[in-house]
């Protein structure tokens, strides 16, 4: 994700230090039977209809915002000289983008912006967009990035990109400051 360079450039542009926190997304614990299902369960507030065979995730992504802001952010505020009331910037890819979006929806006053890379919007994207339009606080910036090669077939890739485009359009219509980026040859992988 090129974190050190991003921190340097952001700090230089804005004249303030940046603390970048990465949350492990492995989904594996000492009791894990299926790391992918556990990870999906942690991040997603709604079922992913593309999940086709067991073990199925225990969807509990509605608890993720409290983890990020009440536990992780609170710990960072204790260790470093930051204002715990200052809104944060959140970034996530795939299911992590859904977790970042869910955090914005649950705690809009605590989130300044979200970066949604390759968001897996098949998992409740319409419901998330509906909730976004219902918020009264719409000062957050939203970045949505997606590729044209994010699927096993051309049709699946088109649908994946179209979900992101439609979500971005709905966010614009709701009054948010949105940046949409499309990379025609980008796949569903971190290097893009």
C-alpha positions, -999 to +999 in steps of 0.1 A: +000+000+000+031+022+000+022+036+035+055+054+042+055+074+010+018+083+015+025+096+050+055+116+038+036+132+009+004+139+029+025+155+057+044+177+032+013+188+014-007+196+046+021+207+069+011+183+097+022+149+109+002+119+099-003+087+119-011+057+096-026+027+113-030-006+095-055-032+109-045-068+103-071-083+080-061-119+082-092-131+100-071-158+117-071-165+154-062-195+175-098-208+170-102-200+133-115-227+111-117-206+079-098-173+078-117-160+047-151-165+063-139-150+096-126-119+079-158-115+059-177-119+091-157-092+108-160-066+080-194-071+065-227-058+081-248-075+054-245-109+037-224-112+005-247-131-020-216-142-039-206-164-010-217-197-025-206-225-001-200-232+036-187-223+060-207-191+058-196-160+076-212-148+108-219-113+096-211-088+124-196-059+106-220-036+124-196-039+154-165-028+134-170+009+137-170+006+175-138-014+173-121+012+151-131+043+169-136+032+205-107+008+207-081+014+180-085+052+178-087+056+216-055+036+219-037+058+194-050+090+211-035+077+244-001+069+229+003+100+207-005+136+210-036+137+189-070+152+195-094+122+200-122+144+188-105+152+155-123+132+126-103+105+110-096+094+074-104+058+067-093+036+038-102+001+029-101-023+000-127-049-009-145-059+023-123-034+041-139-006+020-173-018+033-160-017+069-147+019+063-181+029+048-200+013+076-179+034+100-188+066+082-225+056+083-224+048+120-202+076+132-203+104+106-191+131+130-159+111+137-150+105+100-136+132+077-132+111+046-133+075+033-112+059+006-131+030-009-108+009-031-125-019-050-154-019-027-173-052-026-207-035-029-225-067-037-226-070+001-253-045+009-243-017-014-278-005-021-286-005+017-253+013+024-261+039-003-296+044+011-282+050+046-256+074+031-284+095+016-302+096+049-274+112+069-278+149+077-240+154+081-226+153+045-193+171+049-172+139+044-152+133+013-156+100-005-131+085-029-142+054-049-116+035-069-124+005-091-109-014-119-123-028-151-108-062-146-122-070-111-139-103-119-134-138-133-154-130-164-158-098-184-195-096-173-186-100-136-159-073-140-184-050-156-209-055-129-184-050-102-173-017-117-209-006-124-218-011-087-190+013-077-199+038-104-236+037-093-227+041-057-205+071-065-233+087-085-258+082-056-233+097-032-229+128-055-267+131-058-269+130-020-246+160-018-212+144-010-179+155-023-170+124-044-140+114-065-145+084-087-115+067-103-116+039-129-086+020-141-096-001-172-070-028-167-069-028-128-078-060-111-090-068-076-056-068-060-035-044-039-009-035-065-035-017-085 
